[in-house]
Amino acid sequence: MRYICLVLLAATLAACGGDPASRATQRANDAFPDIPFRDDGDLTFFQGDAEILTIDIEIAESDSERARGLMQRPSLPEKSGMLFLFEQEAMQTFYMANTPLALDLLFVDRDSMVIDIDKYNRPFTSTLIRSDAPAQYVIEVPAGFADIYGLLEGERVHWTRRESTPGG
């Protein structure tokens, strides 16, 4: 009897979809339209003169692109992220409302140095994420990315935009 109860409990928990974050992500996958990743360029992280990693980036530079960011996107391609460009260096504030992905945010100053990394930001929260110092650029990547690739404050970034093809 005890075995049957344990099997029924396990089946019930499995049907519930596990933890709240995975249920929220599943709802996002079901509810949001597929917004394709727009491969606008490359961004490379450097430690001193040594290249650490290059990722594909989608660039958010208009007010509407920055306001939307990665909202309603249930996934990103591997080794990719979004680069937010601001006209001037200032204290930057972000939040995760309507964002189904957990994210790391890297705040970058006008000299292209990573000045602050805010890791493992939870999806669907309205908690404000603020830079510790003025930043001109912000990079959003999947949560854990900074730890996986050993990215640290004080490293530098360099980004390039892909040239658009005629008609594209």
Secondary structure, 3 states (H helix, E strand, C coil): CHHHHHHHHHHHHHHCCCCHHHHHHHHHHHHCCCCCCCCCEEEEEEECCEEEEEEEEEEECCHHHHHHCCCCCCCCCCCEEEEEEEEEEECCEECCCCCCCCEEEEEECCCCEEEEEEEEECCCCCCCEECCCCEEEEEEEECCHHHHCCCCCCCEEEEEECCCCCCC
